[in-house]
Amino acid sequence: GEVFASYGYAASTTWRTVGALSLGAEAFGDFGGDHGFLTHPQGAYVGPQLKWEGKPDFLPFEIEVDAGWLAAVGPDRHEASSQARINLELERRF
């Protein structure tokens, strides 16, 4: 039948190293859909993560940059061998 929902997860942990720089690991994966929750082998992407956050004096907002390279594990290896992720967040308090 038609899948109405699919379930997944995202997890990461980082440790502050020098200044505003953090290193860590992250993982993303699937649990399946509403017609097959945890019934079929699911793949994942796991790998290292680099994060920096700060507020430069010349900008009115905070910046957070999060980058990672994730290797495919399990059935997801058929989709791609790896993926690069880059996330940029800008935060301003009013």
Residue, then its C-alpha position, 0 to 999 in steps of 0.5 A: g500500500e501507500v506509505f503515509a509516513s516514514y521515520g528516521y533519526a539524526a544524531s550528533t555529538t561534538w566537543r569544543t576544541v579550540g575557541a569556537l571550534s568543535l569536532g564530533a560525529e554525526a549519523f542519519g538514518d531511517f527506521g522505515g515507513d508506517h507499513g514496514f517500521l523496523t521490518h527491513p534492513q535500513g541504512a545510515y550515513v555516519g561520519p565526522q563533523l566540524k562546527w564553528e559558531g560565533k558573532p563577529d563584531f561587524l555583524p548584527f547576528e550570530i553565525e553557525v557553520d556545521a560541515g561533515w562528510l558521511a559514509a554510507v552504511g548498509p543498504d544506503r551504499h546502493e544510493a551513494s557511497s558518501q555525502a557532504r553536508i554543509n549547514l549555515e545558520l544565522e541567528r538574530r535576537f530581537 
